[in-house]
Structure formats: C-alpha cells, structure tokens
Amino acid sequence: MTNPTVLALVRQRNDLVAQIAIERAAIAQNGASLRRLSQMIDKVRDGIQYLKSHPEALLLPIVITIVSRPWRLLTLAISGLGLWRMARIWRRRILS
C-alpha cells in the first residue's frame, strides 16, 4: 500500500471510531430512560409472581373491605359498572 492509501484508511478509521462514540452516547442516553421503565415493569412482575405464589395475601384486604364497609363496596361496584358501560358505548360510537 502506498502512503496516501494508508493515510486515507487511517482517516476513515478515525471517522468511524468517532461515529461509533457518538452512537454509543446516544444509545446510553436513550437507555437511561428505558432503564427506569424496565425497573418499574420488573417490580410489577415481581409483585404478580409473589401474589401467584402467595394468593392468601389477597384474602385479608378483601375480607376487611367486605366486613368493614359493605355499602361503600357496593357503591364502588355500581360506579365501576356505570363507567364500564359508558366506556363500552363510547367505544362502539368511535369504532362505528
């Protein structure tokens, strides 16, 4: 190889190394925001796994709610049913 060819290859290599450094910095910056989201998803997944392996953990809050405030639970259920029906109607109108 001649000297100009070697110099051209060295310049091209240096340009590629600089471009790689810029791209790595961009990936690191984008990865930071995704890291927080993935940590939150992991916590939710861990909670679901815990509840699957310990279903009795759900019994106490349910029993306390039913025993202490049955009327409030009934009004929440009625409100939830009304919201669900309203969302269904809106969805039908939007999709049709």
Secondary structure, 3 states (H helix, E strand, C coil): CCHHHHHHHHHHHHHHHHHHHHHHHHHHHHHHHHHHHHHHHHHHHHHHHHHHHCHHHHHHHHHHHHHHCHHHHHHHHHHHHHHHHHHHHHHHHHHC
